[in-house]
Amino acid sequence: MFSKGMGDRAIVDVQNPIRLGERSEPQPDVALLKPRPDFYADVHPGPDDVLLLVEVMEHSAAYDREIKVPLYA
């Protein structure tokens, strides 16, 4: 649904790393990224590239709340 609605205004990235530091690359379920001609082929997007990040918690609630939330914040 995101990909049809966003057109060329954003890149929809599914379960791929977001580079938060040299040793921190969490993989959100969905991220809307600022458009780039190379579609982030050579480098993982960083915080400044993210327009929207979606994390779905079904079985990993504790891990997502304790580990991922502080990283994304």
RODODO-303475 format. One record per residue: residue in three letters; x, y, z of N, C-alpha, C, CB in turn. Coordinates in steps of 0.2 Angstrom, whole numbers, plus 2048, in hexadecimal, padded with zeros to 3 digits. Glycine has a CB too. Layout:
<rs>
+------+------+------+------+-------+-------+-------+------+------+------+-------+-------+-------+
| code | n_c1 | n_c2 | n_c3 | ca_c1 | ca_c2 | ca_c3 | c_c1 | c_c2 | c_c3 | cb_c1 | cb_c2 | cb_c3 |
+------+------+------+------+-------+-------+-------+------+------+------+-------+-------+-------+
|  ala |    X |    Y |    Z |     X |     Y |     Z |    X |    Y |    Z |     X |     Y |     Z |
...
+------+------+------+------+-------+-------+-------+------+------+------+-------+-------+-------+
</rs>
This chain:
<rs>
+------+------+------+------+-------+-------+-------+------+------+------+-------+-------+-------+
| code | n_c1 | n_c2 | n_c3 | ca_c1 | ca_c2 | ca_c3 | c_c1 | c_c2 | c_c3 | cb_c1 | cb_c2 | cb_c3 |
+------+------+------+------+-------+-------+-------+------+------+------+-------+-------+-------+
|  met |  804 |  7FA |  800 |   800 |   800 |   800 |  804 |  806 |  800 |   7FB |   800 |   806 |
|  phe |  80A |  806 |  804 |   80E |   80C |   804 |  811 |  80E |  7FD |   814 |   80B |   809 |
|  ser |  813 |  808 |  7FA |   817 |   80A |   7F3 |  812 |  80D |  7EE |   819 |   803 |   7F1 |
|  lys |  80C |  80B |  7EE |   808 |   80E |   7E9 |  806 |  815 |  7EB |   801 |   80A |   7E8 |
|  gly |  805 |  817 |  7F1 |   803 |   81D |   7F3 |  809 |  822 |  7F3 |   800 |   81D |   7FA |
|  met |  80F |  820 |  7F4 |   815 |   825 |   7F5 |  818 |  827 |  7EE |   81A |   822 |   7F9 |
|  gly |  817 |  822 |  7E9 |   819 |   824 |   7E2 |  821 |  825 |  7E2 |   816 |   82A |   7DF |
|  asp |  823 |  82B |  7E0 |   82A |   82C |   7E0 |  82C |  831 |  7E6 |   82D |   82F |   7D9 |
|  arg |  828 |  832 |  7EA |   829 |   836 |   7F0 |  82D |  833 |  7F6 |   823 |   839 |   7F3 |
|  ala |  82D |  82C |  7F6 |   831 |   829 |   7FB |  832 |  822 |  7F8 |   82D |   828 |   801 |
|  ile |  837 |  81F |  7FB |   839 |   818 |   7FA |  837 |  813 |  7FF |   841 |   817 |   7F9 |
|  val |  833 |  80E |  7FE |   830 |   80A |   803 |  835 |  804 |  804 |   829 |   807 |   801 |
|  asp |  838 |  803 |  80A |   83D |   7FF |   80B |  83A |  7FA |  810 |   844 |   802 |   80E |
|  val |  83B |  7F3 |  80F |   838 |   7EE |   813 |  83D |  7EA |  816 |   833 |   7EA |   80F |
|  gln |  83E |  7EA |  81D |   842 |   7E6 |   821 |  849 |  7E6 |  81F |   840 |   7DE |   821 |
|  asn |  84C |  7EC |  81E |   853 |   7EE |   81C |  856 |  7F2 |  821 |   853 |   7F1 |   815 |
|  pro |  85C |  7F2 |  822 |   85F |   7F6 |   828 |  85F |  7FD |  827 |   867 |   7F4 |   828 |
|  ile |  85F |  800 |  82D |   860 |   808 |   82D |  866 |  809 |  831 |   859 |   80B |   831 |
|  arg |  86B |  80C |  82E |   871 |   80D |   832 |  871 |  812 |  837 |   877 |   80F |   82D |
|  leu |  871 |  810 |  83D |   871 |   815 |   843 |  878 |  817 |  846 |   86C |   813 |   848 |
|  gly |  87C |  812 |  844 |   883 |   813 |   847 |  888 |  80E |  844 |   883 |   813 |   84E |
|  glu |  88E |  80E |  845 |   892 |   809 |   843 |  890 |  802 |  844 |   899 |   80A |   845 |
|  arg |  88D |  801 |  84A |   88B |   7FA |   84C |  884 |  7F9 |  84D |   88F |   7F8 |   852 |
|  ser |  880 |  7FE |  84B |   879 |   7FD |   84C |  875 |  7FE |  845 |   877 |   803 |   851 |
|  glu |  872 |  7F9 |  843 |   86E |   7F9 |   83D |  868 |  7F5 |  83E |   872 |   7F6 |   837 |
|  pro |  863 |  7F7 |  842 |   85D |   7F4 |   843 |  859 |  7F3 |  83C |   858 |   7F7 |   848 |
|  gln |  854 |  7EF |  83C |   851 |   7ED |   836 |  849 |  7EE |  837 |   852 |   7E6 |   833 |
|  pro |  847 |  7F4 |  836 |   83F |   7F5 |   837 |  83B |  7F2 |  832 |   83E |   7FD |   837 |
|  asp |  835 |  7F0 |  833 |   831 |   7ED |   82F |  830 |  7F1 |  828 |   82A |   7EB |   832 |
|  val |  82E |  7F7 |  829 |   82E |   7FB |   823 |  831 |  802 |  824 |   826 |   7FC |   821 |
|  ala |  834 |  805 |  81F |   836 |   80C |   820 |  835 |  80F |  819 |   83E |   80C |   821 |
|  leu |  832 |  816 |  81A |   832 |   81A |   814 |  838 |  81E |  814 |   82B |   81E |   814 |
|  leu |  83B |  81E |  80F |   842 |   822 |   80E |  842 |  828 |  809 |   847 |   81D |   80C |
|  lys |  846 |  82D |  80B |   846 |   832 |   806 |  849 |  82F |  7FF |   84B |   838 |   808 |
|  pro |  846 |  831 |  7FA |   848 |   82F |   7F3 |  850 |  830 |  7F2 |   844 |   831 |   7ED |
|  arg |  853 |  82B |  7EF |   85A |   82C |   7EC |  85A |  828 |  7E5 |   85F |   829 |   7F1 |
|  pro |  85E |  82B |  7E1 |   85F |   828 |   7DA |  861 |  820 |  7DB |   863 |   82C |   7D6 |
|  asp |  866 |  81F |  7E0 |   869 |   818 |   7E0 |  864 |  814 |  7E5 |   870 |   819 |   7E3 |
|  phe |  85F |  816 |  7E7 |   85B |   812 |   7EC |  85E |  80F |  7F1 |   857 |   80C |   7E7 |
|  tyr |  864 |  812 |  7F4 |   868 |   810 |   7F9 |  86B |  809 |  7F8 |   863 |   80F |   800 |
|  ala |  86D |  808 |  7F2 |   870 |   802 |   7F0 |  877 |  801 |  7F3 |   871 |   802 |   7E8 |
|  asp |  87B |  807 |  7F4 |   882 |   806 |   7F6 |  883 |  808 |  7FE |   886 |   80B |   7F3 |
|  val |  87D |  80A |  801 |   87E |   80C |   808 |  877 |  80B |  80B |   881 |   813 |   809 |
|  his |  877 |  809 |  811 |   870 |   809 |   815 |  86E |  810 |  817 |   871 |   804 |   81B |
|  pro |  868 |  811 |  817 |   865 |   818 |   819 |  867 |  819 |  820 |   85E |   818 |   817 |
|  gly |  867 |  81F |  822 |   869 |   821 |   829 |  862 |  825 |  82B |   86F |   826 |   829 |
|  pro |  863 |  828 |  831 |   85D |   82B |   834 |  85A |  831 |  830 |   85F |   82E |   83B |
|  asp |  85F |  835 |  82D |   85D |   83A |   829 |  859 |  838 |  823 |   863 |   83F |   827 |
|  asp |  85A |  832 |  821 |   856 |   830 |   81B |  84F |  82D |  81C |   85B |   82A |   817 |
|  val |  84D |  82C |  822 |   847 |   829 |   824 |  842 |  82E |  824 |   848 |   825 |   82A |
|  leu |  83C |  82D |  821 |   836 |   831 |   821 |  831 |  82E |  826 |   833 |   832 |   81A |
|  leu |  831 |  827 |  826 |   82C |   824 |   82B |  82F |  81D |  82C |   825 |   823 |   828 |
|  leu |  82E |  81A |  832 |   831 |   814 |   834 |  82B |  810 |  837 |   837 |   814 |   838 |
|  val |  82A |  80A |  835 |   825 |   806 |   838 |  828 |  7FF |  83B |   81F |   804 |   832 |
|  glu |  826 |  7FE |  841 |   828 |   7F8 |   844 |  822 |  7F4 |  846 |   82D |   7F9 |   84A |
|  val |  821 |  7EE |  844 |   81B |   7EA |   846 |  81D |  7E5 |  84C |   818 |   7E6 |   840 |
|  met |  81A |  7E6 |  851 |   81B |   7E1 |   857 |  816 |  7DC |  858 |   81C |   7E5 |   85E |
|  glu |  818 |  7D6 |  856 |   813 |   7D0 |   857 |  816 |  7CC |  85D |   812 |   7CD |   851 |
|  his |  81C |  7C9 |  85B |   820 |   7C4 |   85F |  826 |  7C7 |  863 |   821 |   7BE |   85B |
|  ser |  828 |  7CD |  861 |   82E |   7D0 |   863 |  82D |  7D6 |  867 |   833 |   7D1 |   85D |
|  ala |  828 |  7D7 |  86B |   826 |   7DD |   86E |  82B |  7DF |  873 |   820 |   7DC |   872 |
|  ala |  82E |  7DB |  877 |   833 |   7DC |   87C |  839 |  7DF |  879 |   835 |   7D6 |   881 |
|  tyr |  83C |  7DB |  874 |   842 |   7DD |   870 |  841 |  7E4 |  86D |   844 |   7D8 |   86B |
|  asp |  83B |  7E5 |  86A |   83A |   7EB |   866 |  839 |  7F1 |  86B |   833 |   7EB |   862 |
|  arg |  836 |  7F0 |  871 |   836 |   7F6 |   876 |  83C |  7F7 |  879 |   830 |   7F4 |   87B |
|  glu |  840 |  7F2 |  87B |   846 |   7F3 |   87F |  84C |  7F5 |  87B |   847 |   7ED |   883 |
|  ile |  84D |  7F2 |  874 |   852 |   7F3 |   870 |  851 |  7F8 |  86B |   855 |   7EC |   86D |
|  lys |  84C |  7F7 |  867 |   84B |   7FB |   861 |  848 |  802 |  862 |   846 |   7F7 |   85C |
|  val |  844 |  803 |  867 |   841 |   809 |   868 |  846 |  80E |  86A |   83C |   809 |   86D |
|  pro |  84B |  80D |  86F |   850 |   811 |   870 |  854 |  813 |  86B |   854 |   80F |   876 |
|  leu |  856 |  80E |  866 |   85A |   80F |   860 |  857 |  814 |  85C |   85C |   809 |   85D |
|  tyr |  850 |  813 |  85A |   84D |   817 |   855 |  84C |  81E |  858 |   846 |   814 |   854 |
|  ala |  84B |  81F |  85E |   849 |   825 |   861 |  84F |  82A |  861 |   847 |   825 |   869 |
+------+------+------+------+-------+-------+-------+------+------+------+-------+-------+-------+
</rs>
